[in-house]
Structures are given as structure tokens and as C-alpha cells.
Amino acid sequence: MQKIKLSIADRVYPLSVPEGEEAILREAAKSLNVMVDHFEKNYAVKDKQDVLAMCALQIAVQSSKEADANTTSQSDVHKKIVLLSKYLTEQLAS
């Protein structure tokens, strides 16, 4: 484990992270800070807790949409495999 410090919404968080995960955590913190700046500049929100709640909601919605898209994609692949399997079974039987 390595120790790093991340700055999120003007606060510093010391973290112990597994080797190799520092870059992804820094990129995530950077993305979060961009979101915080966006909400602070475009909406009349002064309280950091409210801004962070809005960021959390946006991230949750994006995650949910990606999960739904992934599920739909897996379902489509499964249907195609079933159709291909039926086709191959019919071809092998004749």
C-alpha cells in the first residue's frame, strides 16, 4: 500500500491505496473536481455538501445508465447465441 493525498472539493484526503491504483484515483478526483466546479459555476449552490450530493447523484445516474446498457447488450448477445445455436442444430440434423 502506498500513501497519497487527494484534493476533492477543496479538502485534502490522505489515503492508503494499493500499488497501481494511484493514477485511477487521481483521475477520478480530477473528474469529481471538474463536476464540482461545473455545479458551483452554473447553479446557485454555495454549500459544498449540496454540490457533492449533486455530483453523487449525477455519477449514480451515469452508472445506472451504463449498467442498463450493459444488461441490454448482454441480452442481445444471448438472444443471438440462442438463434445461432438453433440454426446450427437444425443444419447438423439435416
C-alpha positions in Angstrom: 0.0 0.0 0.0 1.1 3.5 -0.7 0.0 6.7 0.9 -1.3 9.5 -1.2 -3.2 12.8 -0.7 -6.2 13.7 -2.9 -7.8 17.1 -3.0 -11.5 16.9 -3.6 -13.8 20.0 -3.3 -11.0 22.0 -1.6 -10.4 19.4 1.1 -7.4 17.1 1.3 -7.9 13.4 1.9 -5.0 11.2 2.9 -5.5 7.7 1.6 -3.7 4.3 1.6 -4.1 2.8 -1.8 -2.9 -0.5 -3.4 0.1 -0.2 -5.7 -1.0 0.7 -9.2 -4.3 2.4 -8.3 -2.9 5.9 -7.7 -3.4 7.0 -11.3 -7.0 6.0 -11.5 -7.8 7.6 -8.1 -6.2 10.8 -9.2 -8.1 10.8 -12.4 -11.4 10.2 -10.5 -10.6 13.0 -8.1 -9.8 15.3 -11.1 -13.2 14.4 -12.7 -15.0 15.0 -9.5 -13.4 18.4 -9.1 -14.4 19.3 -12.6 -18.0 18.4 -11.7 -17.8 20.4 -8.5 -16.6 23.4 -10.4 -19.3 23.0 -13.0 -22.1 22.9 -10.4 -20.7 25.8 -8.5 -20.4 28.0 -11.6 -23.7 27.1 -13.2 -26.0 26.8 -10.3 -26.7 28.9 -7.2 -25.2 26.4 -4.8 -22.9 27.6 -2.2 -22.7 24.7 0.3 -20.1 22.1 -0.7 -22.3 19.3 0.8 -25.1 20.2 -1.7 -22.6 20.3 -4.6 -21.2 16.9 -3.6 -24.7 15.5 -3.3 -25.4 16.7 -6.8 -22.2 15.2 -8.1 -23.0 11.9 -6.4 -26.5 11.9 -8.0 -25.0 12.5 -11.4 -22.5 9.7 -11.0 -25.2 7.3 -9.8 -27.4 8.1 -12.8 -24.5 7.6 -15.2 -23.6 4.3 -13.5 -27.2 3.2 -13.7 -27.5 4.0 -17.4 -24.2 2.2 -18.1 -25.5 -0.9 -16.2 -28.8 -0.8 -18.1 -26.9 -0.5 -21.5 -24.6 -3.4 -20.4 -27.6 -5.6 -19.5 -29.3 -4.8 -22.8 -26.2 -5.6 -24.7 -25.7 -8.9 -22.8 -29.4 -9.8 -23.5 -28.9 -9.1 -27.2 -25.8 -11.3 -27.4 -27.6 -14.1 -25.5 -30.5 -13.9 -28.0 -28.1 -14.1 -30.9 -26.3 -17.1 -29.4 -29.6 -18.9 -28.9 -30.6 -18.2 -32.5 -27.2 -19.4 -33.8 -27.4 -22.5 -31.7 -30.8 -23.4 -33.1 -29.6 -22.7 -36.6 -26.6 -24.9 -36.1 -28.6 -27.7 -34.5 -31.1 -27.6 -37.5 -28.2 -27.7 -40.0 -26.5 -30.5 -38.3 -29.7 -32.5 -38.1 -30.4 -32.3 -41.9 
